[in-house]
Amino acid sequence: MGIILFILLIIIGMLFSNLSRIAIGNNKVANVLTFILIFIVSALVTYTPDWGGYQSWIDEDLGRDVFFNFFVKNVLPAGWGYQFVHISFITLYTIMLLYLISRFTHQTYLIMVLYLGIVYIFYTTQIRFFLGYYAMSLAFYWLFVESKRKLALVTLVFAVLNHITLLFFLPFMYFFFVKVETLIKRLFLLLIAMVIFYLLSTVFLTEDTGNLVFLTYITSDTFESTLLGGLFSFLPVIIGFLLVNFYAREKIAEFPALLDDKKFQYLYRFVVISIMFVGVALERQVIGQRFVTPSIIFQLLMLFYLSQFNERRQNAMLALIGGLYYAGFFFYNYVLSMMITSSNISNIVGDMLRSNLIVKYFLR
């Protein structure tokens, strides 16, 4: 029943999105429709694996990120609990994400349904990091695409105030000063760098950090994983990166002017930056769940952005290959992982959806 509902959501949403764009000449209706869908399935849940922890933070004043603390102490109405925080944060970063997507494509609804189909559990639970991550993404966009330096700086500070580990992004700004053509031609070196990051993580990320919360995710043995476990978790993303990279090279060969396209440069560089974190994620999966999993949006955006340069036949082939890959990714993520590991992600997602009265009605 859930799969049928998922397919219907894609078909119905695409129909309304495209019809509305034809009728009124813009994508506003599609964006509103997309926001409503995300608001219902993510913001209106009343259970997540982190729900109790966040409520404890509120009750015991244990929040450790500046904006979260500020929000709880100054915005959260007296007597209200985590539900208000949950709804507010998801609303904020959903608006940010929809704005970012709209800079590259009109297919907002389709991209968000595909994206949530893979990252739903993280999108709905990691509210502090996701708010910071999308703010960081916008800061990079405003700085390197639209040259809005003041706005970018404010957004960058806001991102770090939401989750201090986002400081790890800053060294990778280096890639924004390397020509995209160079990055594409040196793919092999990028993959070697990813392996080097893994080897370094196995050597240096073992010491106790005490009260240094900033490094907890990296060095704590609690978050340590095996190489095979890390490979299993992030193999689909690595394959996706290789496919996107191959597709980008093909389109550049066909349209060399893409190398001077700031939007293409932004997307490709963000795809590269994200894959660099896989090296550490192989040793600490939680890092991948923070920095790699959300980045799937950039692989999707790259495909949709480049599709505008395709002929109809090429887009049909792209849809076929992309659909097969996505179906495999979906099966890998929700079915195979439960069959060969102790993962219960499908059960968790089911419990989260059933905690929402609106969704529960359709899942009966």
LOZA-899231 format. One record per atom (N, C-alpha, C): x, y, z; residue in three letters. Coordinates in steps of 0.2 Angstrom, whole numbers, plus 5000, padded with zeros to 4 digits. Example, Ala and Ser with C-alpha at 12.3 -4.5 7.8 and 13.67 -1.06 7.14 Angstrom:
2
506649725039ALA506249785039ALA506649845039ALA506449895035SER506849955036SER506450005039SER
end
This chain:
364
500449945000MET500050005000MET500450065000MET501050065004GLY501450125004GLY501750134998GLY502050084994ILE502350094988ILE501850124983ILE501250104983ILE500750124978ILE500550194979ILE500550214986LEU500450284988LEU500950334986LEU501650304986PHE502250344984PHE502150354977PHE502050304973ILE501950314965ILE501450364964ILE500850354967LEU500350404966LEU500550474967LEU500850484973LEU501050554975LEU501550584969LEU501950544966ILE502350574961ILE501950594955ILE501550544953ILE501150554947ILE500650614948ILE500250614953ILE499750674954ILE500150734955ILE500750734959GLY501050794960GLY501350824954GLY501650784950MET501950804943MET501350834939MET500850804939LEU500250824935LEU500050894937LEU499950904943PHE499750974946PHE500251024945PHE500851004946SER501451054945SER501551074938SER501451034933ASN501551054926ASN500951094924ASN500351074926LEU499751104923LEU499751174926LEU499951184933SER499951254936SER500451294932SER501051264931ARG501551304928ARG501351334921ARG500951284917ILE500751304910ILE500151354911ILE499751354916ALA499151394917ALA499351464919ALA499851474924ILE499951534927ILE500651564925ILE501051514922GLY501751544919GLY502251544924GLY502151514930ASN502651504935ASN502551444940ASN503051434944ASN503051374948ASN502751384955ASN502451434957LYS502251454963LYS501751394966LYS501251374962VAL500751324964VAL501151264966VAL501651244962ALA502051184963ALA502451184969ALA502751244971ASN503051254977ASN502651244983ASN502051274983VAL501651274988VAL501351204989VAL501251164984LEU501051094984LEU501551054987LEU502151064985THR502751034988THR502851044995THR502751104997PHE502851125004PHE502351095009PHE501751095006ILE501151065010ILE501350985011ILE501550955006LEU501650885006LEU502250875012LEU502750905011ILE503350895016ILE503050915023ILE502750965024PHE502450985030PHE502050935033PHE501650905029ILE501150845032ILE501650785034ILE502050765030VAL502350695031VAL502950705036VAL503250765036SER503850775041SER503750815047SER503350875046ALA503250915052ALA502750895056ALA502250865054LEU501650845058LEU501750775061LEU502250745061VAL502350685065VAL502350695072VAL502250645076THR502250655083THR502750605087THR503150575082TYR503650525085TYR504250525080TYR504850535083THR505450515079THR505950485084THR506450455082PRO506950415087PRO507250475091PRO507250535089ASP507650585093ASP507150625097ASP506450615097TRP505950655100TRP506050665108TRP506150605111GLY506250605118GLY506950645120GLY507450635116GLY508050675118GLY507950745117GLY507650765112TYR507550845111TYR507050865117TYR506550825119GLN506150855124GLN506550855131GLN507050815132SER507450815138SER507850875137SER508150895132TRP508550955131TRP508151015133TRP507551015131ILE507051075132ILE506951075140ILE506751025143ASP506551015150ASP507151035154ASP507751005152GLU508351015157GLU508851065155GLU508651105149ASP509051155147ASP509751135145ASP509751075141LEU510351045139LEU510551055132LEU510151095128GLY510351105121GLY511051135120GLY511451115115ARG512151135115ARG512251185109ARG511751195105ASP511851235099ASP511551305100ASP511851355098VAL511651425100VAL510951445097VAL510851425091PHE510151445089PHE509651405092PHE509751335093PHE509251295096PHE509151325103PHE509651345107ASN509551365114ASN509151435113ASN509351475109PHE508951545108PHE508251535107PHE508151485102PHE507451475100PHE507051445106PHE507251395110VAL506951365115VAL506851425121VAL507251465122LYS507251515128LYS506851575126LYS506851595119ASN506551655117ASN505951655113ASN505851595109VAL505351595104VAL504751535106VAL505051485109LEU504551435111LEU504051455116LEU503451455115PRO502951475120PRO502951435126PRO502751475132ALA502751435138ALA502251375138ALA502551325141GLY502051265141GLY502051225135GLY502351245130TRP502451205124TRP503051165124TRP503051105120GLY503551065120GLY503951055114GLY504251005112TYR504650995106TYR504250995100TYR503550985100GLN503150985094GLN503251045091GLN503251105094PHE503251165091PHE503951185088PHE504451155092VAL505151165089VAL505251125083VAL504951065083HIS505051015077HIS504651055071HIS504051075072ILE503751105066ILE504051165064ILE504351205068SER504651275066SER505251255062SER505651215065PHE506351205061PHE506251175055PHE505751125054ILE505651095048ILE505351145043ILE504951185045THR504651235041THR505151285038THR505651305043LEU506151345041LEU506651315035LEU506851255037TYR507351225032TYR507051205025TYR506351185026THR506051165020THR505951225015THR505851285018ILE505751345014ILE506451355011ILE506951355014MET507651365012MET507851315006MET507651255007LEU507851205002LEU507351214996LEU506751224996LEU506351244990LEU506651304987LEU506851354990TYR507151414987TYR507751384983TYR508151344986LEU508751324983LEU508651284976LEU508151234977ILE507951194971ILE507751244966ILE507351294967SER507051334962SER507551374958SER508151374961ARG508651414957ARG508851374951ARG508751304951PHE509051264946PHE508551234942PHE507951224944THR507451184940THR506751204942THR506251184938HIS505551194939HIS505251134942HIS505551074942GLN505351014945GLN505451004952GLN505151054956THR505251054963THR504950994966THR504350984964TYR503950934967TYR504250864966TYR504450844960LEU504750784959LEU505350774962LEU505750824963ILE506450814966ILE506350804973ILE505850834977MET505750834984MET505450764986MET505050734981VAL504750674983VAL505350614982VAL505750624977LEU506250574976LEU506750584982LEU506950644984TYR507350654989TYR507150624996TYR506550644997LEU506250625004LEU506150545004LEU506050514998GLY506050444998GLY506650405000GLY507250445000ILE507850415002ILE508050435009ILE507950505010VAL508250535016VAL507750555022VAL507150525021TYR506550545025TYR506750545033TYR507050485035ILE507150485042ILE507650535045ILE508150555041PHE508650605043PHE508350675042PHE507950685037TYR507650745036TYR507150765041TYR506850715044THR506350725049THR506650725056THR507250695057THR507450695064THR508050745065THR508550755061GLN509150795062GLN508950865060GLN508550895064ILE508250965063ILE508751015064ILE509251005068ARG509751065069ARG510251055064ARG510451005062PHE510950995057PHE510651015050PHE510050995048PHE509751005042PHE509651075041PHE509451115046LEU509351185046LEU510051215044LEU510551195048GLY511151225046GLY511451205040GLY511351145037TYR511651125031TYR511351165025TYR510651175025TYR510351205020TYR510551285020TYR510651305026ALA510851375027ALA511551385024ALA512051335025MET512651335023MET512651325015MET512251285012SER512151275005SER511951345002SER511551375005LEU511251445002LEU511851495003LEU512251495008ALA512751545009ALA513251535003ALA513451465002PHE513951454996PHE513651474990PHE512951464989TYR512651484982TYR512651564982TYR512451604987TRP512451674987TRP513151704986TRP513651664988LEU514351694988LEU514651684981LEU514551614979PHE514951594972PHE514551604966PHE513851604967VAL513451614961VAL513151684960VAL512951714965GLU512651784965GLU513051834967GLU513651814970SER514051864973SER513751914978SER513351884982LYS513051924988LYS513351914994LYS513951944995ARG514451925000ARG514151935007ARG513751995008LYS513552015015LYS512951955017LYS512551945012LEU512051895014LEU512351825015LEU512851815011ALA513151745012ALA513451745019ALA513851795021LEU514151795027LEU513651785033LEU513051825033VAL512551815038VAL512251745038VAL512151715032THR511851645032THR512351595034THR513051605033LEU513551565035LEU513551565042LEU513551615045VAL513551625053VAL512951585056VAL512451595053PHE511751565055PHE511851495055PHE512151465049ALA512251395048ALA512651365054ALA513251395056VAL513651375061VAL513351375068VAL512951425069LEU512551435075LEU512051375076LEU511851345071ASN511351285071ASN511751225073ASN512351215070HIS512751155071HIS513451165070HIS513851165075ILE514551195075ILE514951145070ILE514751085069THR515151035065THR515151065058THR514751105056LEU514751135049LEU515351175048LEU515751185053LEU516351215051LEU516851175047LEU516651105047PHE517051065043PHE517051075036PHE516451115034PHE516351125027PHE516851175025PHE517051225029LEU517451285027LEU518151265023LEU518551215026PRO519151195022PRO519051175015PRO518451145013PHE518251125007PHE518051175002PHE518051245005MET517851295000MET518451304995MET519051274996TYR519551264992TYR519351244985TYR518851194985PHE518651174978PHE518251224974PHE518051274977PHE517751334973PHE518251374970PHE518851364971PHE519351404968PHE519751364963PHE519551294962VAL519851254957VAL519351244951VAL519651254945LYS519251244939LYS518851184939LYS518251184937VAL517851124937VAL518151074932VAL518351104926GLU518751064921GLU519251024924GLU519651054929THR520151014932THR519950964937THR519350974941LEU519050924945LEU518850864941LEU518550874935ILE518250824931ILE518850784929ILE519350814926LYS519850774923LYS520250734928LYS520250754935ARG520650724940ARG520150684945ARG519650654942LEU519250614946LEU519550564950LEU520050534947PHE520450474950PHE520850504956PHE521050564956LEU521450594961LEU520950604967LEU520350624965LEU519850634970LEU519650574974LEU519550524971LEU519450454974LEU520050434978LEU520650444976ILE521250434980ILE521150474986ILE521050534986ALA520950574992ALA520450554997ALA519850524994MET519350494998MET519650435002MET520050394999VAL520350335002VAL520850365007VAL521250415006ILE521750445011ILE521350465017ILE520750505016PHE520450525022PHE520150465026PHE519950415023TYR519850355027TYR520350325031TYR520950325028LEU521550295031LEU521750345037LEU521750405036LEU521950455041LEU521450445047LEU520750435045SER520250435051SER520350375055SER520650315052THR520750255056THR521350265061THR521850315059VAL522450325063VAL522350375068VAL521950435066PHE521950485071PHE521350495075PHE520750465072LEU520150485076LEU519950425081LEU520450425086THR520350375091THR520350395098THR520650465099GLU520750485106GLU520050515109GLU520050505116ASP519450535119ASP519550615119ASP518950645118THR518950715117THR518650745124THR518450705129GLY518250735135GLY517550775133GLY517650845135ASN517050885134ASN517050925128ASN517550915123LEU517550945117LEU516950925112LEU516350945113VAL515850925110VAL515950925102VAL516250975100PHE516450985093PHE516650925089PHE517150885093LEU517450835090LEU517150765091LEU516550765095THR516250705098THR516150655092THR515750685087TYR515550635082TYR516150605078TYR516750635078ILE517250605074ILE517650555078ILE517750575085THR518250535089THR517950485094THR517350495095SER517050445100SER516950375097SER517150325101ASP517150255099ASP516350235098ASP515950275101THR515250255101THR514950265093THR515250305089PHE515050315082PHE515550275078PHE515950235080GLU516450205076GLU516050145072GLU516250135066SER515950075062SER516550045058SER516349985055THR516849945051THR516849975044THR517349955041LEU517449975034LEU516949945029LEU516749885031LEU516249855027LEU515549885028LEU515449905034GLY514849935036GLY514750005033GLY515350045033GLY515350105030GLY515250105022GLY515550055019LEU515450045012LEU514750025010LEU514449985014PHE513749965013PHE513350025013PHE513450065018SER512950125019SER513050175014SER513650185011PHE513750235006PHE513850214999PHE513850154998LEU514050124991LEU513550164986LEU512850164987PRO512450194982PRO512650264981PRO512850304986VAL513050374985VAL513650374980VAL514150334982ILE514750334978ILE514550314971ILE514150264969ILE513950244963ILE513650304959ILE513150334963GLY512850394960GLY513250454958GLY513750464962PHE514250514961PHE514650494954PHE514850434953LEU515150414947LEU514750424941LEU514050404942LEU513650414936LEU513550484935LEU513450524940VAL513350594939VAL513950624935VAL514550604938ASN515150634935ASN515150614927ASN515050554926PHE515050534919PHE514550574914PHE513950584917TYR513450614913TYR513650694912TYR513950724918ALA514250794917ALA514750794912ALA515150744911ARG515750744906ARG515450744899ARG514950704899GLU514550694892GLU514250764890GLU513950794895LYS513550854893LYS514150914892LYS514650914895ILE515150964894ILE515450954887ILE515550894885ALA515850874878ALA515350904873ALA514750904875GLU514250924870GLU514151004870GLU514151024876PHE514051104878PHE514651124882PHE515251144879PRO515751164883PRO515651234887PRO515151264885ALA515051334888ALA514751314896ALA514651254897LEU514451234904LEU514951254909LEU515551244907LEU516151254911LEU516151334914LEU515851374910ASP515751444912ASP515151464916ASP514751414916ASP514051424920ASP514151414927ASP513951474931LYS514051474938LYS513651424942LYS513051414939LYS512551364943LYS512851294942LYS513051274936PHE513351214935PHE514051204939PHE514451254939GLN515051254944GLN514851244951GLN514351274953TYR514151264960TYR513951194962TYR513451174957LEU513251104959LEU513751054958LEU514251054953TYR514751004953TYR515251004959TYR515351064961ARG515851074966ARG515551044973ARG514951054974PHE514551034980PHE514550954980PHE514450934974VAL514450854973VAL515150824975VAL515650864973VAL516350844974VAL516450844982VAL516250904984ILE516450914992ILE516050864996ILE515450844994SER515050794998SER515450724998SER515650704992ILE515950644991ILE516550634995ILE516950694996MET517550695000MET517450665007MET516850685010PHE516650665017PHE516550585017PHE516450555012VAL516350475012VAL517050445015VAL517550475014GLY518250445016GLY518150435024GLY517950495027VAL517850485035VAL517250445037VAL516750455033ALA516150415034ALA516250345034ALA516750315031LEU516850245031LEU517050225038LEU517350265041GLU517550255048GLU517050275053GLU516750335052ARG516250355056ARG515550375052ARG515150325052GLN514550325048GLN514150395050GLN514150415056VAL513750465058VAL513950535054VAL514550535052ILE514850595048ILE514450595042ILE514450535039GLY514150525032GLY513350535033GLY513050525038GLN512350535039GLN512250615040GLN512750645042ARG512650725042ARG512850755036ARG513450735033PHE513750775027PHE513650745020PHE513550675020VAL513450645014VAL512750635012VAL512350605017THR511650595015THR511250655013THR511250715016PRO510950765014PRO511150795007PRO511750775005SER512050794999SER511750764993SER511350714994ILE511050674988ILE510650724984ILE510350784987ILE510050834984ILE510450864978ILE511050864979PHE511450894974PHE511550854968PHE511550784969GLN511650744963GLN510950744959GLN510450754963LEU509750754959LEU509750824955LEU509950874959LEU509950944955LEU510350944949LEU510950914950MET511350904944MET511050874938MET510750814939LEU510350784934LEU509850824931LEU509450854935PHE508850894932PHE509150954929PHE509650984931TYR509851054928TYR510151034921TYR510550984921LEU510850964914LEU510350934909LEU509750914912SER509250884907SER508950934903SER508951004905GLN508751054900GLN509151064894GLN509751034894PHE510151034887PHE510050964883PHE509550924885ASN509450864882ASN508850874877ASN508950824872GLU508350814867GLU507850774870GLU507250764868ARG506750724871ARG506950654872ARG507250624866ARG507550554867ARG508050554872ARG508450594873GLN508950594878GLN508650594885GLN508150634886ASN507850644893ASN507450574894ASN507150544889ALA506850484890ALA507350424893ALA507950424890MET508450384892MET508650394899MET508750464900LEU508950484907LEU508450464912LEU507850474910ALA507250454915ALA507250374916ALA507450334911LEU507450264912LEU508050244916LEU508650264915ILE509150254919ILE509150274926ILE508950334926GLY508850364933GLY508350334937GLY507750314934GLY507250274937GLY507450204940GLY507850174936LEU508150104938LEU508550114943LEU509050164943TYR509550174948TYR509150194955TYR508650234954TYR508250254960TYR507850194963TYR507550154959ALA507250094962ALA507750054965ALA508350044962GLY508850004966GLY509050034972GLY509150104972PHE509350134978PHE508850124984PHE508150134982PHE507650124987PHE507650054990PHE507650004985PHE507649934988PHE508249924992PHE508849944990TYR509449944994TYR509449975001TYR509150035001ASN509050065007ASN508550045012ASN507950015010TYR507449995014TYR507349925015TYR507549885010VAL507449815010VAL508049775011VAL508549785007LEU509149745007LEU509549755014LEU509549815016SER509849835022SER509549795028SER508949785028MET508549745033MET508749675033MET508849645027MET508949575026MET509649555028MET510149595027ILE510849575028ILE511149615034ILE510849665037THR511049695043THR510549695048THR510749725054SER510249735059SER509849795059SER509849835053SER509449895052SER508749885052SER508449935055ASN507649925056ASN507349995053ASN507750025048ILE507550085046ILE506850095043ILE506650035040SER505950035037SER505450035043SER505550005048ASN505150005054ASN505050075057ASN505650105058ILE505650175060ILE505250215056ILE505350215050VAL505050265045VAL504250245046VAL504050185046GLY503350165047GLY503050195053GLY503450185059ASP503250215065ASP503150295065ASP503650325062MET503550395061MET502950415057MET502850385051LEU502250405047LEU501650385051LEU501550335054ARG500950315058ARG500850355064ARG501350395066SER501250445072SER500850505069SER500750515063ASN500450565060ASN499750545058ASN499250585061LEU498550555060LEU498350565052LEU498550615049ILE498350625042ILE498650565038ILE499350555038VAL499650495035VAL499350435037VAL499250425043LYS498950355046LYS498350345043LYS497950395041TYR497250375038TYR497350345031TYR497850365027PHE498050335021PHE498350275021PHE498750255027LEU499050195027LEU498650135030LEU498050155032ARG497650095035ARG497550045030ARG
end
